């Protein structure tokens, strides 16, 4: 993903703006959103306690983690 898209995603502070950025860049499928979020967060390895959830649930969980900022180095 190019740096313009990553920068725009990283600046999002709420779900509405994040969805707007996804829409403006043509990122529509859950798989594309998951990939974009993981890349924007610095490529962490997502952890799921038992079973890997559906793409919809993964997207929802990663969106929540991204918007909460827990992935940022200074969040610790």
Secondary structure, DSSP 4 states (H G I P E B T S, - for coil): --HHHHHHHHT--SHHHHHHHHHHTT--SHHHHHHHHHHHTT------SSSPPPHHHHHHHHHHHHHHTTTSGGG-
